[in-house]
């Protein structure tokens, strides 16, 4: 029997099935990374984003298609990771808006919603490129409009959409030369089709779906203060829960935050149109719950004894999943005008940012892109009116910008830093008493003068431009381009420095990773001092994974 209308239950099952299908294929999508460096995470980011949508769609007993779509869009919006994840969340957001007011949806309604999703996603990207997930999404919408005129059978409709989308996906290498050189199609586009394939398969089977969780969720455990001493934990219980309430008003949210401030600290309060997410450290979880019950019903309750966690040496950062850990250090006791949130991977680099005045460091970067909600949680822990966000990775900028749009009681400034050296350079612009607007401009100007060189290894064999690359080769990257391919770390690093340093260079900062010894790093520093005497050299332990060296040339 053909299906001509989708209700909320059908859509929910299809979303969950799509999430499960992408999760099962995320490593294959990751492997489509254009550059053969160990940070291909498109599949992981999209998977975590659509899983957040699926989890949210399960909440409550919504039967209407617009209600389920709205819940999924809300979950994706806050769970979005990386550029591909943010674009996926915007596709769902537009799709949800296109279904507003509908109890059920047929092919014409689904086609109109798909068109709205594409329009919303294109608006979210400052400089859209063809040959990407956006192109594939647009192909889906175009096919949807055409198929809606031909059939009311949703299975036939989706088959037609997928057939055309696969044709367009196969053409993406002709649209982006880097894809053709790497011999891959666009990873984001392929991820999107995995979601749709899972949805179609579920439509055929009609089976109830259970979310297949990828493993331990570090994000949900971000409040564990396992790294500090018991006696320094002011409040013993990390309390997290959701308040289910329709369209919470600002006054209610502010009153709740104020009350929680009287019984605890490390308060995070994130809300959208249907839920308020609460996180608080307190000695009296019951008081927090009783106050919340005056606002709405509760779900997702989680209470952890942090002193016991520390005694048992729980370490939530040990997850092998590409999930960011959001810090949970107490908020500042004295409010200030300007605060900072930075993304960083590696203890040495994190310490550097904190020494430069960063209030909250989110552990993440390559392969660990924090979500929009991770960033919002960190921002909420900064007791300042103006908060600057340093993504330090081009794949995190969109999530940061999305967080800036969702922030309510603070003004957020996203400085588009694409590397750790740019983030460090930006922090050197800060002086106490600075005007926020002027500081933002100064930071954006400062990062333009920084050239970033990185040394890593190839995870697969490929051909990029004139470089023939074999798995295991040492790669020297100059900003976003491969400049050196070698077989030995030290020599490849020296060759890369020769490419990066010019007669105008004045400062070279070398941050060595967790797989490099201090002696080997000192050899590189001595090489620069001997061969480039006009440059000041600084050597520091970065402790970053995957990258042997991160080098700043200014």
Helices and strands as residue ranges (DSSP letters): H 8-30, H 42-57, H 65-79, H 82-98, H 107-124, H 133-150, H 154-175, H 177-182, H 187-205, G 219-221, G 230-232, E 237-244, H 250-263, E 264-271, E 275-282, H 285-293, E 297-305, H 306-311, G 316-318, E 336-344, H 347-355, E 360-363, H 372-380, E 384-390, H 397-406, E 411-415, H 420-427, H 436-446, G 447-449, E 451-457, E 462-464, E 467-469, E 474-478, E 481-486, H 489-500, E 507-512, H 518-531, E 536-541, E 549-553
